[in-house]
């Protein structure tokens, strides 16, 4: 028994052996899982003896000792308690033998949820009745036999000799080698993926989905499901056709007769008579096929146990029939007509070496006016189903005892066995019969069999029924595995637990199978099956190729004989064979898989399985990040990476992580949605106490970003206060040149409220930190009125370009024009000049600069004195009075604040006095700028203005007064401050 394995024993064994059992965990116990002995006869022991119990075997602990009563000299006690009882591994918070939650989660089992990150150690184990174990299969019955049954199907018995007659021995060897090489390379890739960890049910779907993502996995998995369901119809039709050939009297409807002039067949003797070949009626094939399908479904409903009991009954006669065929080949020269079956002859071998591609009717009988022309590509599509079935073992992975050993060994042995048999059969059948015999005798394998053909008929019927049984039992489990992953809600009706038979999925599979049986044409069905199988095999090879090429740390398959180049060759070979068979069917199958892919992408639920594409994206991002380096980005390659400060000045409603319009504004800063935004929120408090709250907040913020269709990521920071949190963010957020370069936040219009006095210090601190960290700043005033994606805006986008900002304001205005809501607006660029003499020269320079930047904007120069000159204009007097009133109120509030600061300085404070003249100058400057904006841009869709930095030695309260005067009565305003980098360039 393995370490830590649970062994089930009865109460009498326990009582007599004095073994260990778990003591119930109480509230005052230490946070470790302890093993204790309960003395026989105690109340707890007597109560426990009434039920079946379990014990855990521990290396070095004998079953006949009592753990708590061991003396100090006990070697077992020395192992666990070398320095006394308090020396247990309490530092790690769990028992030294096993972390139950951790191991269960790593194994993919459902573990109890922890209510707190620090409470994972409070684990109690509930003992009850032992769970009945499911039947688990080994390599032989679980993988090798199902694969062999699926591979050795109807094609070998009733089409293989006919294919040799058309393609010749040389062409058949090439055809068999190509098909078997494809499956062998796929088997190697399958072995590598299957041995890279525990494998659940679903077979190839599970492998492809976990390697290439849920979208690819579901689309190819559904195609493979259809392939299995249609293949079952192929096998059933083959069994029925063989039965009707063996027992012609069993047919209800009249057989169809085909006249054959044998002189048209190469190798036929001259003057041969016209032969008549009888074929079973299509209606007989349909009727018997439906009955057989229903009977097989009843067997599948019986479960895995019934299938495992029935499978050997199908396989043994098949092996016996193969033995009889090869015995008959070596003894055929004495028993058969020399005109068709010559025995093993070199002359026959040479005559059959070359191909004789020709036309046939629907029954496969050569006819000069036949509707089907058989060439190498068509024969490839007909024969390929004879090598499929290598996924039969992986389809039942949930029923295997050891998937990592059984799947590689069983699958590759089945492929090798059938490949050798096919190659030998080509040589033997090509040397035993004339081309006439190969083409006209559809059951040549039965004709040459020893001692009687009836054995082969039985073998063919049981072989095809066994393959059909494996397909009908494997396809529903594949569909149930896809449904269980809950990616596509439409498949929820096919869900079934691992221990429950997927009855509804079985009925759906039977319906598809019956539909294909009604078609009744083997040669029409086989190309469709081939495409679905090849698509799945290509997916397996691409999965292994991607995982091998990326070579992530988690890629450690036990199967070592693999390489990415082998998987790539296998994938290319699958695609080549698909196009060789039929380019039309290939396009249809790829189109179907593509439609399923997009359907899953749109309607499916998101699932992160750690697939290879995510690993490829990660490695590509790392390489791109390293190639970017840490040097300054060239203006041509500059992208805005806004850091969206989500925490509002005040509180948002419950479960609202961010202002609803912030994501809309973030999208306006990107060209065609390209770029990345970082949404950040800060939680005040201690990190150890707020860790869980931060995780929940980040999930809410992620949901908000997805809902707003914004390309961005969410980050939640826990800090003592907002200032410290933002200071940490602005220093550490991002990697290399992928750090945020613009900080976006809302203007705090509520800063005057009594309970929000700390906003002033925080707001000014954030702006100063951005200046120190060389980050651009965009402050949005009027965010509530910001237009949504489809709210059309008219008018102008007005820019008040006061200081050089590297062209950031100009670039933002151009980005706004790319959005549907602002595309009808025009840009007006206002330049502020001190004197009239500078106006014309400044206007000419700015126009030239705008032209060279390939931007469209009307340039207007405004002097600061123009407001004084137009103060007598009608309608402006009232505005001027309102502005002066606001100016006077601001001065009074600042004066009161200054008096308060002086009192604090006298009481021992360290505050320095502020120059009152300088304060008045700042107030008057912002007042004049506000009046200019109101005069020229009252009807503008949005106004952009340069953000003045906080003056040094001015208290935050003063700066907020300056800003209030600047933004007053302007409904929608962006205050922009660039940084010490150009974001636009004049050169190509």
C-alpha positions, 0 to 999 in steps of 0.5 A: 500500500502506498504511503498515506493510502486509506485502507478499509477494515471492519470493526472486528479487525480494528478492535482486535488489532488496536490500530489507529484512527482519527480523533475528532477535531474540537475547537480548542485543538491545535491547527494540525491533523493529529492521529490518536489511539482510542482505547477499546471500550471507550464511548467513542470507540464503541460508537465508532465500531458500529460503522466501517472505519478507515485507517492510514498507514504511516511509514515507520508506525506499527499498527499494534502501537498506540500513538499517544501512549508511546514512551519517550524511547519509541523510535516512531515518537522520535520521528515525529517528536524529537524535541517534545510535543510542541515541536510539531511543524506548527510553523507550516500550519498543517500536518507534516505528513499531508496537506489534504486541501493542497493535494486534493486541489493539485489532483483536480479534486473538489476540496472544501472552500476556505473561508479565510486565507489564514484558516486553511489549517483547521481541517477535520476528517469525517469518516464514514462508509467506504465508497464503492470503487469504480471498475478500472481497466488496465492497458490490455482491456482498457486501451489495446483491445478497444484500439485493435477493435476499432482499427480492424474494422470493415475496410480490411475485410471487404474493401482491402483486396479491392483497393489492392486491385485498383491501386496495385501492390506498389500503390497500396504499399505507399497508401498504407505507409502514408496512413499508418505513418500519420497515425503513428506520429499522432500516437507519439504526440498523444503519448506525450500529452497523455503522460504530462499529468493526470488525465480526465475523461474526454480523450482527445477533447481533453488533450486538445482543449487543455493544450490549445484552449477551450474554443479549439478543444470544443470545436475539434472535440465536437467534430471528433464526436461526429466522426465517431458517431458516423463511424459507428454507422460505417461499421454497422453497414459493413456488418449488415452487408456481410451478413446479407452476402453470407445469407442471401435468403435473409434479405427482405427486398430483392437484390440488385444485379450488375452485369460485368464484362470481364474483358474490360478488366486488366488481367482477365482472360480473353473471351471471358463471359459476362458475369452478373454480380448481386448486391444487397438491397439498399432497403435491407441495409437500412432496415437491418442497420437500424435494428443493429444500432438499437441493439448495440445501444441497449448494450451501451446502456448496460454500462462499462461492465457490460461492454468489458464483458462483451468486448472479448467475445467480439475480439476472439473470433476476429483474431481467429478469423485473421488466423484462418485468412493467413492459413488459407492464403498459404493453402489457396493454390490447391483449393480454388479456381486458377482463373481468379485465385492462383495461390502465391505466384511471382507472376501474379505479384508482377501483374498486380504491381502497377495501379489500374485506376478506373471507373466503377458503379456505386457498388464498386464494380468496374464499368466504363460508364461508371459514375465514380473514378477511383484514383490514388486520392480517392482510395486514400479517403476510402482506406484511411478509416481502416487505420483510425481508432487510435483514440479509442483508449483515450476516449475512455481515459476516465475508466483507466487505472493508469492513464500515463502508462496505459495510453502510450503503450496500448495505443502504440502497440495497437498501431504497430500490430495493425501496420505490420499486418496491413503491409504483409496483407498487401504483399500476400493478397497481391500475390494470391489473386488476379486483378479480376479476382481482386476487383469482382470478389468483394469478400475475397478474404472469406473465399481464401479462408481456411477451412470454410468461408463461414468463419470469416463471415462470422469474424467480419460481423463480430469485428465490425460490431465490436468496432461499432460498439466501441464507437457508440460507447466512446462518442457519448462519453466524449460529448458528456465530457464536453458538456461537463466543462460547461463551456457551451450552455446548449450542451448542458442536457448531456452532462453526466458524472464520471460514475454515471452513464451518459444515457441522453448523449447515447441516445443522441449518438444513436440518432446520428448513427441511424441517420447515416445508416439510412443513407446506406452508402459506405463509400459516401460515408467514409470520406466524411469520417476521414476528415473528422478524424484527420482534423482531430489528429491534426489538433493532437499533433499541433497541441504537442508541437506547441507544448514542445516548442514552448517547453513551459516548466509544467511540460514534463511528460513521462513519455520521452520519445517525442520532439516538436518537429515530429509533431509538426510533420504529423500535423502537416501530413494530416492536412496534406492527406485531407486535401489529397482526399478531397479539397471540397470535404476539407474546406467543409470540415474546416469551415464547420470547425471554424464556425464551431470555434466562433460559436464557442467564442461568442456563446461559450463561457470563459475558461482558463485551462492554462493552455498552450496559447496562453503560454505562447502569449506569455513568452511572446510578451516577455520577449517583446518586453525584453526587446523594448528595453528600458530606453525612451520610446520613440515618439512614433511608437508612443502609445498612451497607457493610462493609469485610471484612478478608480477611487472616487472623491467620496463613495460610489454605490455598493458593488460599483467598483468604478465610475461608469464613465471612466472606462468610456473616457479611457477608450477615448484615449486609444486609437481603434481600441489599441492600447492598454489601460490599468484600472487601479483602486486603493483600499485603506487599511492593513494588508493582512486584514484587507487581502480577501476584500482586495481580491473581491474588489479586483474581481468586481473591477475586472467584471466592470472592465469586461462589461465596458469592453475596455482593453485593460487590467484591474489592480487593487492596492491596500495601503495605510492611506491613499497618498501612500498607496498612490506613491507606491503605484506610481513607482512600481506599476508596470514593467520596463517600457510598459509602465503607465505614462498617463495618470487619469483621475476625476476632479474632486468637485466635492472637496469643500465638504466638511468630512472630506478635508483630506481630499486637498492634500491627497489631490495635490500630493498625487499631482506632485508625485506624477511630476516627480515620477515623470508621468503625464496627468489628465484630470477630468471635470464633468465626468458625469456628462461625458458622452457614451460610445454612441452619444453623438457630439457636435461643435468643437474640441477646443484646446488652450495650449499654454505651455509645451507638453510634448504634444500630448494635448494635440494627440489627445484631441486627434484620438478623440476625433477617431471616436464615433461620438466626436467624429463630427467635431472640429478642433480649435487650438487657442494659443495664449500670448502675453502681448499683441505683437507676439500674436501673429508670429505665434499663430504662423509658427503654430500653423506650420507646426500643426501642418507638419504634424499632419493634424487638422486644427484652426489656430486662434491666438488670444492675448490675456489683455483681450478680456480687459479690452472687451469688458464693456461689451454688452452681455459681458458685464454680468459675467465679469461681476460674477467672476469678480465675486468668485474672486473676492470669495476665494481671496477671503477664504484664503485669507482666513486660511492664512490667518489660521496658519499664522496662529499655528506657526506662533503656537510652534508650527513649522509652516512658512508664511505665503506671499500674499501678492503671489497668491493674488497673482495666481488667483487673478491668472486663473480667473482671466483664463476661466473668463477666456474659456467661457467667452470662446468655448461656451458651446464646445463639446469638450475643452482641453487646457494645460494643467498648472502645477501646484506652486511650491510652498503653497498649501494644498487648500490654496491650490484647490482655490486656484483650480476652482476658479479655473474650472468654474462654470465649464461643464466638460473640461480636461486639464492636461499636463505632459511630461519630459518626453515628446509624444508626437514627431514631425518626421516619418 
